[in-house]
Amino acid sequence: MTSPIHCGRFAPSPTGPLHAGSLLAAFASWLSVRHQGGRWLLRVEDVDPPRTVPGAAQSQLALLRHMGLHPDGPVLWQSQREDAYQHALDALVASGQAFACHCSRSELAASGGIHHRCVARHSRPDPAIRLRVAPASVVSFGDTLRGPQQQDVHAEVGDFVLRRADGCWAYQMAVVVDDAAQGITEVVRGADLLDSTARQILLQRALGLPTPTYGHLPLLLGADGRKLSKSEAAQPVDEGDPMAVLRQLWQLLGQPAAALAGAATHADLLQRAAAAFDRSRVPLHDISSRQAHSSP
């Protein structure tokens, strides 16, 4: 695919209906790229069959359409991308940057789950494949929302999995290959994925792929203080009035209600929001679901 001047994406996993936290991330990514005159794409991250809920992807895509968040191209389904991931993996193995690993989680428990060398006592019929992370692999990047970030991937993560022992593709592998294939230049997503960014940048470098910019949003928390997707408060979004939902999300992103006050139609509201969005106003602290429900 050809890369546009600016391109962002939203990539939900079909593990259930979209909740308010997911929709907040979708709207923020749409706002950021639309404000810059770019393209916005969708990807269904259905690369993990055991966690995929039948019908969830179709429900998620329908809700985004209902909210007026339409992609500028076809939806990419990771379940149809096996050949692309295998091609990238073969290149890494051939170059010695990836290797087969027979270690189990219990065998790595002594090192806190961090792999620096293989300690497997037995061979597996289908071992995992890991990226070889050299000592002092320190990755620094500028988060567009949170400022300078740095992680010593060797010390904090170690050699990480690209394809699991059960044959499923790891998130890090699929997302890096697909961001490059879709020409993504900007990733706006939840802060729960901030820790993955350095690994993705290392993998991009190993594959010779471009690195997008990254911005990590505050998480929407349930009343119990947990990330909304893991909380009992993670109910599906009320689809009754999309304009009301978007106005609420707009304010949760720290944007002024006055900017949308005169919008009479759904399309007008989205146009005004795209023009007025200011990412410097996005809060860095996590947001309570109680605050979300009480926002005017």
C-alpha atoms as a printed R data frame, in Angstrom:
    type eleno elety resid chain resno       x       y      z
1   ATOM     1    CA   MET     A     1   0.000   0.000  0.000
2   ATOM     2    CA   THR     A     2   1.185   3.534 -0.641
3   ATOM     3    CA   SER     A     3   1.812   5.691  2.420
4   ATOM     4    CA   PRO     A     4  -0.242   8.872  2.702
5   ATOM     5    CA   ILE     A     5   1.179  12.073  4.130
6   ATOM     6    CA   HIS     A     6  -0.440  11.269  7.456
7   ATOM     7    CA   CYS     A     7  -2.300   8.123  8.503
8   ATOM     8    CA   GLY     A     8  -3.687   6.866 11.798
9   ATOM     9    CA   ARG     A     9  -5.674   3.817 12.845
10  ATOM    10    CA   PHE     A    10  -7.862   2.174 15.440
11  ATOM    11    CA   ALA     A    11  -7.302  -1.546 15.971
12  ATOM    12    CA   PRO     A    12  -9.718  -3.229 18.395
13  ATOM    13    CA   SER     A    13  -9.509  -6.864 19.462
14  ATOM    14    CA   PRO     A    14 -12.847  -8.668 19.005
15  ATOM    15    CA   THR     A    15 -13.068  -9.965 22.568
16  ATOM    16    CA   GLY     A    16 -16.468  -8.379 23.233
17  ATOM    17    CA   PRO     A    17 -18.486  -5.217 22.538
18  ATOM    18    CA   LEU     A    18 -16.740  -1.845 22.540
19  ATOM    19    CA   HIS     A    19 -16.938  -0.166 25.943
20  ATOM    20    CA   ALA     A    20 -16.500   3.542 26.621
21  ATOM    21    CA   GLY     A    21 -12.726   3.242 27.092
22  ATOM    22    CA   SER     A    22 -12.275   1.669 23.666
23  ATOM    23    CA   LEU     A    23 -14.529   4.236 22.029
24  ATOM    24    CA   LEU     A    24 -12.548   7.013 23.718
25  ATOM    25    CA   ALA     A    25  -9.369   5.673 22.068
26  ATOM    26    CA   ALA     A    26 -11.110   5.340 18.699
27  ATOM    27    CA   PHE     A    27 -12.435   8.905 18.809
28  ATOM    28    CA   ALA     A    28  -9.071  10.318 19.940
29  ATOM    29    CA   SER     A    29  -7.198   8.585 17.130
30  ATOM    30    CA   TRP     A    30  -9.805   9.784 14.622
31  ATOM    31    CA   LEU     A    31  -9.616  13.367 15.948
32  ATOM    32    CA   SER     A    32  -5.830  13.492 15.883
33  ATOM    33    CA   VAL     A    33  -5.464  12.342 12.294
34  ATOM    34    CA   ARG     A    34  -8.482  14.280 10.994
35  ATOM    35    CA   HIS     A    35  -7.192  17.483 12.625
36  ATOM    36    CA   GLN     A    36  -4.012  17.038 10.590
37  ATOM    37    CA   GLY     A    37  -5.885  16.353  7.356
38  ATOM    38    CA   GLY     A    38  -4.849  12.712  7.250
39  ATOM    39    CA   ARG     A    39  -6.472   9.331  6.680
40  ATOM    40    CA   TRP     A    40  -7.938   7.056  9.354
41  ATOM    41    CA   LEU     A    41  -8.019   3.272  9.012
42  ATOM    42    CA   LEU     A    42  -9.460   0.330 10.923
43  ATOM    43    CA   ARG     A    43  -7.891  -3.032 11.695
44  ATOM    44    CA   VAL     A    44  -9.496  -5.992 13.437
45  ATOM    45    CA   GLU     A    45  -6.859  -7.641 15.622
46  ATOM    46    CA   ASP     A    46  -8.359 -11.153 15.552
47  ATOM    47    CA   VAL     A    47  -4.977 -12.871 15.615
48  ATOM    48    CA   ASP     A    48  -5.706 -14.702 18.880
49  ATOM    49    CA   PRO     A    49  -8.514 -17.231 18.165
50  ATOM    50    CA   PRO     A    50  -8.955 -18.409 21.801
51  ATOM    51    CA   ARG     A    51  -9.898 -14.851 22.849
52  ATOM    52    CA   THR     A    52 -12.036 -13.968 19.807
53  ATOM    53    CA   VAL     A    53 -15.778 -13.751 20.494
54  ATOM    54    CA   PRO     A    54 -17.973 -14.642 17.486
55  ATOM    55    CA   GLY     A    55 -19.779 -11.590 16.146
56  ATOM    56    CA   ALA     A    56 -17.810  -9.132 18.299
57  ATOM    57    CA   ALA     A    57 -15.887  -7.587 15.391
58  ATOM    58    CA   GLN     A    58 -19.062  -6.946 13.407
59  ATOM    59    CA   SER     A    59 -20.654  -5.355 16.487
60  ATOM    60    CA   GLN     A    60 -17.617  -3.128 17.048
61  ATOM    61    CA   LEU     A    61 -17.509  -1.970 13.434
62  ATOM    62    CA   ALA     A    62 -21.249  -1.271 13.457
63  ATOM    63    CA   LEU     A    63 -20.896   0.930 16.552
64  ATOM    64    CA   LEU     A    64 -18.086   2.930 14.951
65  ATOM    65    CA   ARG     A    65 -20.264   3.498 11.875
66  ATOM    66    CA   HIS     A    66 -23.140   4.565 14.129
67  ATOM    67    CA   MET     A    67 -20.815   7.136 15.716
68  ATOM    68    CA   GLY     A    68 -19.827   8.451 12.285
69  ATOM    69    CA   LEU     A    69 -16.243   7.180 12.537
70  ATOM    70    CA   HIS     A    70 -15.791   5.809  9.033
71  ATOM    71    CA   PRO     A    71 -12.414   4.517  7.772
72  ATOM    72    CA   ASP     A    72 -10.763   5.790  4.619
73  ATOM    73    CA   GLY     A    73 -10.133   2.337  3.231
74  ATOM    74    CA   PRO     A    74 -10.992  -1.339  3.677
75  ATOM    75    CA   VAL     A    75 -10.851  -2.915  7.128
76  ATOM    76    CA   LEU     A    76  -7.748  -5.072  7.603
77  ATOM    77    CA   TRP     A    77  -8.347  -8.434  9.326
78  ATOM    78    CA   GLN     A    78  -5.317  -9.955 11.024
79  ATOM    79    CA   SER     A    79  -6.761 -13.455 10.646
80  ATOM    80    CA   GLN     A    80  -6.125 -13.058  6.888
81  ATOM    81    CA   ARG     A    81  -2.498 -11.972  7.288
82  ATOM    82    CA   GLU     A    82  -0.741 -15.265  8.072
83  ATOM    83    CA   ASP     A    83   1.529 -15.138  4.997
84  ATOM    84    CA   ALA     A    84   2.737 -11.607  5.777
85  ATOM    85    CA   TYR     A    85   3.669 -12.507  9.351
86  ATOM    86    CA   GLN     A    86   5.399 -15.708  8.261
87  ATOM    87    CA   HIS     A    87   7.421 -13.849  5.624
88  ATOM    88    CA   ALA     A    88   8.646 -11.352  8.221
89  ATOM    89    CA   LEU     A    89   9.442 -14.117 10.712
90  ATOM    90    CA   ASP     A    90  11.385 -16.118  8.133
91  ATOM    91    CA   ALA     A    91  13.530 -13.048  7.405
92  ATOM    92    CA   LEU     A    92  14.320 -12.552 11.098
93  ATOM    93    CA   VAL     A    93  15.214 -16.216 11.617
94  ATOM    94    CA   ALA     A    94  17.384 -16.262  8.487
95  ATOM    95    CA   SER     A    95  19.314 -13.217  9.692
96  ATOM    96    CA   GLY     A    96  19.823 -14.671 13.173
97  ATOM    97    CA   GLN     A    97  17.708 -11.977 14.818
98  ATOM    98    CA   ALA     A    98  15.049 -14.482 15.891
99  ATOM    99    CA   PHE     A    99  15.387 -18.000 17.303
100 ATOM   100    CA   ALA     A   100  13.359 -20.995 18.430
101 ATOM   101    CA   CYS     A   101  12.790 -21.191 22.194
102 ATOM   102    CA   HIS     A   102  11.567 -24.265 24.092
103 ATOM   103    CA   CYS     A   103  11.373 -22.548 27.511
104 ATOM   104    CA   SER     A   104   8.121 -22.753 29.459
105 ATOM   105    CA   ARG     A   105   6.726 -20.007 31.684
106 ATOM   106    CA   SER     A   106   7.505 -22.041 34.783
107 ATOM   107    CA   GLU     A   107  11.127 -22.446 33.692
108 ATOM   108    CA   LEU     A   108  11.446 -18.673 33.258
109 ATOM   109    CA   ALA     A   109   9.788 -17.908 36.599
110 ATOM   110    CA   ALA     A   110  13.162 -17.698 38.366
111 ATOM   111    CA   SER     A   111  14.106 -14.758 36.128
112 ATOM   112    CA   GLY     A   112  10.730 -13.046 36.529
113 ATOM   113    CA   GLY     A   113   9.617 -14.300 33.119
114 ATOM   114    CA   ILE     A   114  12.444 -12.402 31.391
115 ATOM   115    CA   HIS     A   115  14.308 -14.464 28.791
116 ATOM   116    CA   HIS     A   116  18.051 -13.875 28.412
117 ATOM   117    CA   ARG     A   117  19.062 -17.455 27.655
118 ATOM   118    CA   CYS     A   118  17.249 -20.709 27.053
119 ATOM   119    CA   VAL     A   119  16.810 -22.860 30.180
120 ATOM   120    CA   ALA     A   120  14.404 -25.458 28.781
121 ATOM   121    CA   ARG     A   121  14.849 -28.983 30.112
122 ATOM   122    CA   HIS     A   122  12.857 -30.523 27.266
123 ATOM   123    CA   SER     A   123  12.187 -29.745 23.611
124 ATOM   124    CA   ARG     A   124   8.715 -28.786 22.424
125 ATOM   125    CA   PRO     A   125   7.272 -30.083 19.146
126 ATOM   126    CA   ASP     A   126   6.400 -26.487 18.149
127 ATOM   127    CA   PRO     A   127   8.629 -24.028 20.051
128 ATOM   128    CA   ALA     A   128   7.984 -20.338 20.400
129 ATOM   129    CA   ILE     A   129  10.004 -17.933 18.267
130 ATOM   130    CA   ARG     A   130  11.603 -14.971 20.048
131 ATOM   131    CA   LEU     A   131  13.374 -11.818 18.925
132 ATOM   132    CA   ARG     A   132  16.967 -11.719 20.133
133 ATOM   133    CA   VAL     A   133  17.357  -8.574 22.275
134 ATOM   134    CA   ALA     A   134  20.997  -7.613 22.791
135 ATOM   135    CA   PRO     A   135  22.315  -6.207 26.086
136 ATOM   136    CA   ALA     A   136  21.940  -2.422 26.409
137 ATOM   137    CA   SER     A   137  19.036  -2.347 23.938
138 ATOM   138    CA   VAL     A   138  17.735   0.958 25.248
139 ATOM   139    CA   VAL     A   139  14.929   2.514 23.199
140 ATOM   140    CA   SER     A   140  14.038   6.193 23.536
141 ATOM   141    CA   PHE     A   141  11.115   7.902 21.830
142 ATOM   142    CA   GLY     A   142   9.026  11.018 22.170
143 ATOM   143    CA   ASP     A   143   5.421  10.293 23.079
144 ATOM   144    CA   THR     A   144   3.232  12.966 21.456
145 ATOM   145    CA   LEU     A   145   1.085  13.149 24.611
146 ATOM   146    CA   ARG     A   146   3.449  12.146 27.436
147 ATOM   147    CA   GLY     A   147   6.809  13.465 26.308
148 ATOM   148    CA   PRO     A   148  10.184  11.638 26.386
149 ATOM   149    CA   GLN     A   149  10.075   7.887 27.123
150 ATOM   150    CA   GLN     A   150  12.834   5.321 27.533
151 ATOM   151    CA   GLN     A   151  13.025   1.596 28.189
152 ATOM   152    CA   ASP     A   152  15.914  -0.859 28.503
153 ATOM   153    CA   VAL     A   153  14.237  -3.682 26.628
154 ATOM   154    CA   HIS     A   154  16.982  -6.190 27.402
155 ATOM   155    CA   ALA     A   155  16.834  -5.616 31.155
156 ATOM   156    CA   GLU     A   156  13.073  -5.108 31.534
157 ATOM   157    CA   VAL     A   157  11.634  -7.453 28.885
158 ATOM   158    CA   GLY     A   158  14.362  -9.662 27.429
159 ATOM   159    CA   ASP     A   159  14.005 -11.732 24.285
160 ATOM   160    CA   PHE     A   160  10.304 -11.442 23.478
161 ATOM   161    CA   VAL     A   161   7.926 -13.771 21.683
162 ATOM   162    CA   LEU     A   162   6.994 -13.260 18.024
163 ATOM   163    CA   ARG     A   163   5.094 -16.515 17.532
164 ATOM   164    CA   ARG     A   164   3.753 -18.440 20.490
165 ATOM   165    CA   ALA     A   165   4.272 -22.141 21.171
166 ATOM   166    CA   ASP     A   166   0.580 -22.729 20.397
167 ATOM   167    CA   GLY     A   167   1.157 -21.373 16.889
168 ATOM   168    CA   CYS     A   168  -0.616 -18.046 17.440
169 ATOM   169    CA   TRP     A   169   1.113 -14.852 16.373
170 ATOM   170    CA   ALA     A   170   2.173 -12.543 19.171
171 ATOM   171    CA   TYR     A   171   0.625  -9.089 19.327
172 ATOM   172    CA   GLN     A   172   3.987  -7.361 18.852
173 ATOM   173    CA   MET     A   173   4.698  -9.186 15.594
174 ATOM   174    CA   ALA     A   174   1.274  -8.680 14.037
175 ATOM   175    CA   VAL     A   175   0.932  -5.004 14.935
176 ATOM   176    CA   VAL     A   176   4.370  -4.058 13.582
177 ATOM   177    CA   VAL     A   177   3.875  -5.841 10.250
178 ATOM   178    CA   ASP     A   178   0.363  -4.427  9.836
179 ATOM   179    CA   ASP     A   179   1.221  -0.835 10.767
180 ATOM   180    CA   ALA     A   180   3.830  -0.884  8.007
181 ATOM   181    CA   ALA     A   181   1.458  -2.534  5.506
182 ATOM   182    CA   GLN     A   182  -1.232   0.090  6.153
183 ATOM   183    CA   GLY     A   183   1.216   2.990  5.959
184 ATOM   184    CA   ILE     A   184   0.501   4.097  9.531
185 ATOM   185    CA   THR     A   185   2.435   7.233 10.502
186 ATOM   186    CA   GLU     A   186   0.727   7.924 13.848
187 ATOM   187    CA   VAL     A   187  -0.511   5.611 16.588
188 ATOM   188    CA   VAL     A   188  -2.833   7.031 19.265
189 ATOM   189    CA   ARG     A   189  -3.900   4.405 21.808
190 ATOM   190    CA   GLY     A   190  -4.387   3.711 25.514
191 ATOM   191    CA   ALA     A   191  -1.614   4.019 28.083
192 ATOM   192    CA   ASP     A   192  -1.896   0.284 28.819
193 ATOM   193    CA   LEU     A   193   0.073  -0.246 25.587
194 ATOM   194    CA   LEU     A   194   2.837   2.227 26.416
195 ATOM   195    CA   ASP     A   195   5.053  -0.600 27.700
196 ATOM   196    CA   SER     A   196   4.805  -2.365 24.303
197 ATOM   197    CA   THR     A   197   6.107   0.573 22.288
198 ATOM   198    CA   ALA     A   198   9.835   0.041 22.800
199 ATOM   199    CA   ARG     A   199   9.503  -3.600 21.738
200 ATOM   200    CA   GLN     A   200   7.644  -2.561 18.619
201 ATOM   201    CA   ILE     A   201  10.311  -0.015 17.744
202 ATOM   202    CA   LEU     A   202  13.058  -2.652 18.157
203 ATOM   203    CA   LEU     A   203  11.136  -5.009 15.897
204 ATOM   204    CA   GLN     A   204  10.589  -2.279 13.304
205 ATOM   205    CA   ARG     A   205  14.339  -1.673 13.244
206 ATOM   206    CA   ALA     A   206  15.064  -5.387 12.893
207 ATOM   207    CA   LEU     A   207  12.677  -5.638  9.921
208 ATOM   208    CA   GLY     A   208  13.778  -2.356  8.337
209 ATOM   209    CA   LEU     A   209  10.318  -0.831  8.725
210 ATOM   210    CA   PRO     A   210   9.421   2.820  9.439
211 ATOM   211    CA   THR     A   211   8.502   3.863 12.976
212 ATOM   212    CA   PRO     A   212   5.272   5.849 13.468
213 ATOM   213    CA   THR     A   213   4.856   8.482 16.137
214 ATOM   214    CA   TYR     A   214   3.147   7.278 19.317
215 ATOM   215    CA   GLY     A   215   0.753   8.981 21.718
216 ATOM   216    CA   HIS     A   216  -0.727   7.212 24.737
217 ATOM   217    CA   LEU     A   217  -4.070   8.276 26.165
218 ATOM   218    CA   PRO     A   218  -5.304   8.142 29.760
219 ATOM   219    CA   LEU     A   219  -7.258   5.012 30.634
220 ATOM   220    CA   LEU     A   220 -10.913   5.040 31.561
221 ATOM   221    CA   LEU     A   221 -11.183   3.235 34.914
222 ATOM   222    CA   GLY     A   222 -14.123   1.477 36.526
223 ATOM   223    CA   ALA     A   223 -15.410   2.408 39.959
224 ATOM   224    CA   ASP     A   224 -13.123  -0.313 41.337
225 ATOM   225    CA   GLY     A   225 -10.087   1.540 39.967
226 ATOM   226    CA   ARG     A   226  -9.261  -1.077 37.333
227 ATOM   227    CA   LYS     A   227  -8.954  -0.544 33.590
228 ATOM   228    CA   LEU     A   228 -12.507  -0.474 32.257
229 ATOM   229    CA   SER     A   229 -12.131  -3.555 30.040
230 ATOM   230    CA   LYS     A   230 -11.231  -5.631 33.115
231 ATOM   231    CA   SER     A   231 -13.856  -4.061 35.359
232 ATOM   232    CA   GLU     A   232 -17.444  -5.014 36.089
233 ATOM   233    CA   ALA     A   233 -18.283  -1.476 34.938
234 ATOM   234    CA   ALA     A   234 -17.199  -2.271 31.378
235 ATOM   235    CA   GLN     A   235 -20.677  -2.221 29.853
236 ATOM   236    CA   PRO     A   236 -21.327  -1.745 26.120
237 ATOM   237    CA   VAL     A   237 -21.725   1.847 24.967
238 ATOM   238    CA   ASP     A   238 -25.294   3.184 24.967
239 ATOM   239    CA   GLU     A   239 -25.870   3.785 21.260
240 ATOM   240    CA   GLY     A   240 -29.065   5.810 21.653
241 ATOM   241    CA   ASP     A   241 -27.696   9.297 20.931
242 ATOM   242    CA   PRO     A   242 -24.313   9.310 19.154
243 ATOM   243    CA   MET     A   243 -24.003  13.093 19.368
244 ATOM   244    CA   ALA     A   244 -24.397  12.954 23.159
245 ATOM   245    CA   VAL     A   245 -21.816  10.164 23.397
246 ATOM   246    CA   LEU     A   246 -19.312  12.074 21.266
247 ATOM   247    CA   ARG     A   247 -19.814  15.279 23.273
248 ATOM   248    CA   GLN     A   248 -19.078  13.341 26.474
249 ATOM   249    CA   LEU     A   249 -15.963  11.719 25.006
250 ATOM   250    CA   TRP     A   250 -14.838  15.124 23.712
251 ATOM   251    CA   GLN     A   251 -14.900  16.545 27.230
252 ATOM   252    CA   LEU     A   252 -13.185  13.496 28.726
253 ATOM   253    CA   LEU     A   253 -10.346  14.240 26.302
254 ATOM   254    CA   GLY     A   254 -10.014  17.670 27.929
255 ATOM   255    CA   GLN     A   255 -11.569  19.553 25.012
256 ATOM   256    CA   PRO     A   256 -13.857  22.584 25.597
257 ATOM   257    CA   ALA     A   257 -17.595  21.934 25.346
258 ATOM   258    CA   ALA     A   258 -18.036  25.371 23.735
259 ATOM   259    CA   ALA     A   259 -16.239  24.185 20.590
260 ATOM   260    CA   LEU     A   260 -19.175  21.884 19.766
261 ATOM   261    CA   ALA     A   261 -21.976  23.990 21.222
262 ATOM   262    CA   GLY     A   262 -23.409  25.149 17.889
263 ATOM   263    CA   ALA     A   263 -23.365  21.760 16.133
264 ATOM   264    CA   ALA     A   264 -26.869  20.903 14.956
265 ATOM   265    CA   THR     A   265 -26.108  17.694 13.055
266 ATOM   266    CA   HIS     A   266 -23.897  14.679 13.569
267 ATOM   267    CA   ALA     A   267 -21.715  15.550 10.577
268 ATOM   268    CA   ASP     A   268 -21.367  19.155 11.729
269 ATOM   269    CA   LEU     A   269 -20.309  18.027 15.211
270 ATOM   270    CA   LEU     A   270 -17.587  15.788 13.808
271 ATOM   271    CA   GLN     A   271 -16.361  18.525 11.466
272 ATOM   272    CA   ARG     A   272 -16.151  21.034 14.308
273 ATOM   273    CA   ALA     A   273 -14.420  18.508 16.561
274 ATOM   274    CA   ALA     A   274 -11.786  17.676 13.960
275 ATOM   275    CA   ALA     A   275 -11.031  21.357 13.402
276 ATOM   276    CA   ALA     A   276 -10.875  22.285 17.107
277 ATOM   277    CA   PHE     A   277  -9.040  19.273 18.563
278 ATOM   278    CA   ASP     A   278  -6.022  20.250 20.669
279 ATOM   279    CA   ARG     A   279  -3.960  17.299 21.870
280 ATOM   280    CA   SER     A   280  -2.121  19.497 24.379
281 ATOM   281    CA   ARG     A   281  -5.387  19.564 26.362
282 ATOM   282    CA   VAL     A   282  -5.643  15.762 26.663
283 ATOM   283    CA   PRO     A   283  -5.211  14.809 30.345
284 ATOM   284    CA   LEU     A   284  -2.385  12.488 31.369
285 ATOM   285    CA   HIS     A   285  -4.100  11.119 34.475
286 ATOM   286    CA   ASP     A   286  -6.493   8.180 34.195
287 ATOM   287    CA   ILE     A   287 -10.216   8.966 34.171
288 ATOM   288    CA   SER     A   288 -12.787   7.444 36.525
289 ATOM   289    CA   SER     A   289 -15.935   6.035 34.956
290 ATOM   290    CA   ARG     A   290 -17.846   8.048 37.565
291 ATOM   291    CA   GLN     A   291 -16.381  11.200 36.052
292 ATOM   292    CA   ALA     A   292 -17.444   9.963 32.615
293 ATOM   293    CA   HIS     A   293 -21.031   9.412 33.734
294 ATOM   294    CA   SER     A   294 -21.206  12.770 35.501
295 ATOM   295    CA   SER     A   295 -19.771  14.871 32.667
296 ATOM   296    CA   PRO     A   296 -22.333  17.316 31.260
